[in-house]
Amino acid sequence: MADKKPCLSTLITKLTAADNTVHSLAERLRMIKELISTHCSEEEEICPDVAESDRAVTEAIEKLYVQELATREPEGDA
């Protein structure tokens, strides 16, 4: 029975150290989250390449639509 007391004491010491480490990490994560929320905006960043690509696709669709309308024969009396 005497052997178990030092073993339990060591275990409690290790658990306390682990608890302190977890608490320290949690505090650091909280600080990082606070810094990010303070210095970063909520708006999503738009990559210039993606924006340019979206514009190019829109322009290509518009050109195709205009070409299609130009090649159609008039319908009806109007």
Residue, then its C-alpha position, 0 to 999 in steps of 0.5 A: m500500500a505504501d507504493k501506491k501513495p507515491c504513484l498517486s502523488t506523481l499521477i496527481t502532479k502530472l494531471t495538474a501539469a497537464d491541466n495547466t498546459v490545457h488552460s494555457l493553450a485555451e487562453r492563448l487560443r482565446m487571445i489569437k481569436e481576439l486578435i483575428s477578430t480585431h484585425c480582420s474584417e468580416e467581409e470575405e476577401i475576393c481574389p483578383d484572379v477570380a473577380e477577373s475570371d467572373r467578369a470575363v465569363t460574363e462578357a463572353i456570355e453577353k457577346l454570345y447572347v448578342q450574336e444570337l439575337a443578331t442572327r435571328e430572323p424577326e418574328g411576328d408583325a412587329 
